[in-house]
Amino acid sequence: MKIQKVQIQNFKLFGGILLILSILYSCNKNSDEGIDEEIITTPTLPYEAEGFVKIENGSDGFFANLENGDRFSRDHDKIGDVNGDGVVDIVVGARSDDDGGIDAGAVYILFMNSDGSVQSNQKISMLEGGFTETLNAGNFFGYGVAGIGDYDSDGIPDIAVSAPVPPNNSLYIIHLNADATVKNFVKNSNIIAQGLSAIGDINGDNRIDLVACNPGSDDGGTNRGAIDILFLNEASQIMYANTVTISSTQGGFGLGIEDGDQFGGREVAMLGDIDNDGTKELAVGAFMSDGGKGAIWILSLNATTFNVESKIKIAEGMNGFTDELVSDINPNGTSGANFGHAMCASLDIDGDGIIELITGANQQYEGWAYILYLNPDKTVKSFTRINNTDGGFNLTLDTEERFSRSISYVGDLRGDGTIAINIGGGAGGTGTLYTLFFRPQ
């Protein structure tokens, strides 16, 4: 009896082990068959999405007499603290405003609260804000805007504004008062800038330099596009002889730009020296490249001449960017996703020591923004989409919203370690500016 009892106990123990093994096998099998597939395949975001503020006419503190078609938020940039309240302020273009003439254009200075809402605003146009210039109808003043720091050394940051349409195609350096009215301005003629970007002081003269984007340039072929790197003197005047043009025939670019590519886009992004070889990297969009799908060129610029020493192209299926871009005809008659239309550089979000490039494909469905995490060789390591379903912000964008058609970096607006990025959208109507808050992990 004693032997039989031991045998029975051993059998029960063996059976229990078999049962446990069976359960473990079943769990693994179910996981392999897809029960936990979402947990396994869903990527972890390298940031916490901490909400957004949607600035449009009559909401979040922004009250203005905008009309349909004014195109508020087609370009924007941080300025610095204009009114001295400790919070960075923003300039926003409204290139089709009709003050003084149809599509003459205007800009708005937004005095910001730290939560991303608007405290108040000041409009600058032919009729408001002390701007005494005469613009022509269709001038599109405000097509490009940029914060340039304190150019006249009065303690108040200033702005650059482009009006790209002839016969008054000009770049204005506007020196501001503390209430954001115009103290005075300098007009620089014969500049076409359908986009405008501040790129920091790359020539070491203690003034912020600018890039004027001219995607419609016919230099080298039809609508191939070009950019002009502009250097200004202490009197806020462009030093035309020092301008560096980069196109398919100038600036050392060489082969790669085709007819219709619209190289230059609406903004460029200064990325700094990603590969630590002594050259600075500048990201430039060509949003109609590849049949309208779009592309981005990352140019390595010579430290002295600012000509192109090397370049790589980021596009669908190229250099690490694996997303599929649409090529359909759009409601506005163009084709494709328009990847690379707008962009900005951000601080390091994923903690790998390399700056991030934020861009978009504004005609990819409702409009998709992308964070491109770059490798030291300037290829794409990975990317995050931001749209109605991706990115963690729970956006409710309208169909054909064209979200990401303008992008700018704000920084730590709230003073809590988050990063604020402004992204333009708005399906028709007057225009919308979204401020998204990222907390890097």
Buried (B, 14 or more C-beta within 10 A) or exposed (E): EEEEEEEEEEEEEEEEEEEEEEEEEEEEEEEEEEEEEEEEEEEEBBBEBBBBBBBBBEEBBBEBEBBEBBBBBBBBBBBBBBBEEEBBBBBBBBBBBBBBBEBBBBBBBBBBBBBBBBBBBBBBBBEBBBBEBEBBEBBBBBBBBBBBBBBBEEEBBBBBBBBBBEEBBBBBBBBBBEBBBBBEBBBBEEBBBBBBBBBEEBBEEEBBBBBBBBBBBEBBBEBBBBBBBBBBEEEBEBEEEBBBBBBBBBBBBEEBBBEBBBBBBBBBBBBEBBBEEEBBBBBBBBBBBBEBBBBBBBBBBBBEEBBBBBBBBBBBEBBBBEBEBBEEEBEEEEBBBBBBBBBBBBEBBBEBEBBBBBBBBBBBBBBBBBBBBBBEEBBBBBBBBBBBEBBBBEBEBBEBBBBBBBBBBBBBBBEEEBBBBBBBBBBEBBBBBBBBBBEBE
